[in-house]
Amino acid sequence: MTGDDRLSTMLSLEHVRGFVVVAEEGNFRRAADRLRMTQPPLSRQIQKLERDIGVLLLDRTQRQVELTPAGQVFLAEARRLLALAEAAPATARLAAGGRTGTVRIGFTATAGFGFLGGLLNQLSLALPEIELVLSELVSALQFDELSSGKLDLALARPPFDRVEFDGRPVHRDPLVLAVPAGHRLSSGGPLPVRDLEGERMLMYAPGPARYFAELMNRVLAGVSYDPADRVSQVHTMLALVAAGRGVALVPEAASHLHLDGVHYRQLSGVSERAELYAVWRRHPANPALRRVIDVLETWPEA
């Protein structure tokens, strides 16, 4: 236990309140009358408070009680402590009803490129008293954090354990081709997938980027290409495109990065979309999360 922890266990709100009243009245008798008690027990309370914190708070050498320098500092903190104590029951009731509290949200990097801001604005508008704490993580790590209770909500790619988690789609992003500047495919209209025949393609690592690796395999089925570097993050892939390492399939939201040296081409005849789900533990205990889920249920179906 730290020194601050020991101090917090020693302080009595009754003694703190007595000190504040004495400080405001500048007189023990008037303070005792205001507190509807006699003067001797009030004096003993203040003496015990001074022993507990180890400093003299009041100067009693004159007829009018005055605050010592330490007492002046402590008075401000004492008032703050009493205000918190008075507000605590109402705050607890608000938290129990989900009117206030904290919701910890994980999100993928590509969710942050375009979708995340709009969702956060909607949540803040609907639930202004709820604090939203953000963590950027790949989908697999988000699900681990959900299981451990470190996250309340994940904005992640499927699949996920539907026994442990519940969720709904919130966004579907078309795929585009990221191409180095000056490449033969760097300009033009919508590009048929067959035109990628023989191209050097940057790949998604099948472990940490399993979703995108499988999505890419489906889109490029029947196309013979030259596999290049394998990475797990879209922004890393775009950096490699800019360096001329190859071309890449990325969610359209990634184009919001406006990375120098990277051009984007729409794809024709591709129905596949990069799906993003809001995912949470079944039967969540956090009342604030339940209110966030209520807002998500009104979100337009992806």
Protein Blocks (a to p, Z undefined) as FASTA:
>chain_A
ZZklmmmmmpcfklmmmmmmmmmnopaklmmmmnopafklmmmmmmmmmmmnopafbdck
bmbdcddfklmmmmmmmmmmmmmmmmmmmmmmmmmnopgccddddddfklmmmmmmmmmm
mmmmmmmmbccddddddfklmmmmmmnopafbdcddddddfklpgcddfbdcddddddde
hiaklgccdddfklmgoiacddddfklmmmmmmmmmmmmgoiacddddddfbfklmmmmm
mnonaccdddfklmmnopghiacdddehiabdcdddddddehifblklmmmmmmmmmpcc
ZZ
